[in-house]
């Protein structure tokens, strides 16, 4: 059962939801950037510089969170996102390496 913030437990992460979340190129960019950063390096949603409205940005991060790819925590007036690297690797071994190897447009 997801926690109060909507983060599913590792065993509850579904391949379909993860693939649907990663189908969007902007969300893949977020995951790739988090994967390239030092482990546990939190970032604000705005720090990714995505060319979308604040409401759309909120939607993208909700999809990533509910799929189990990121963890978000409130920090004052913003939300910080970190990659759930260990959980993703445990549940879907090699997925992050595939994303890192993807050619960017």
N, C-alpha and C positions, 0 to 999 in steps of 0.2 A: 504494500500500500504506500503510495507516495506520501512524503511528509507534508507538513502544513504549507510549505512553499511550493509544492508540486514536483519535488525531486523524487523520482522513483528509486527504489532499492535496486542494487545491481542486478539481482535475479529477475526483477520486473522489467528491465530494459528490453524492449521488443525490437527485433530487426526491422520490421516494417516501419515503425515510428522513427527509428534512427535513419533509415534510408530516405524516408519522406522528408525528414529535417534536412538531410544533406543534399536533397535534390535541388535546393535553391543555391545558386552560386554565391550569394552574399553570405548565407549561413555557412557554406563550406569555407569561405574566406575567414570568417570568425574562428572556426575550429582550427584551420591551418595556422593562423596567427597565434592562437593560444598554444597549439602544439609546438610551434617553433620557439616559444618563449621558455624561460626557465620554469621548471615545475612549480606549480602553486603561485605563479605570478598573477595576482588579480588585476583586472582592468575594468574601467568603467565602460558602459555600453557606448558612450559617445566617443571614446578614444579610438574606435575602429574607423571612424571617418566614413561611414557608409552613407551613400547619397540618397537617403530616404528620410521621411518625416519622423518625428519623435514617436508617433503612434505606430508606424510601421516598424520602427526599430524595436519597440516594446514587443510587438507581435513576433518578430524574428527570434528574439531572446527567449520568449515564452516557449516557442516551438522547440528550441534547443534544450531548454531546461526540462520540459516535460518529456522529451525523448531520452533524457538522462545524459546528454553529452556535456553539459556545463552545470556548475553549481553557482547560484547567485545568492549574495548576501547583501542586506541593506547596510549602507555606510552613510549616515547622515541623509543628505538629499539625493544620493545616487545609489545605484546598485552595482556591485562589483561582481564580475564573472571570472570563474576559473574553470579550466578544463578538468573533467573528471577522468584524467588520464588512466589511472590504475583501474578504475571501474570499467572503462571502455575496453582497455586491453584484456581484462579478465573475461569480459562478456563476448567481445568480438576481436580476438587476436589478429593483429596485422592491419586493422582498419585504419588506424592513424598513419601508419607507414604508407598505405595506399593514397591517402589524402595528401600526404607530404610529397609524394612522387607525381601527383597529378600536374599536368601542364596547365599553366594559367593562361587565360586568353590575353 
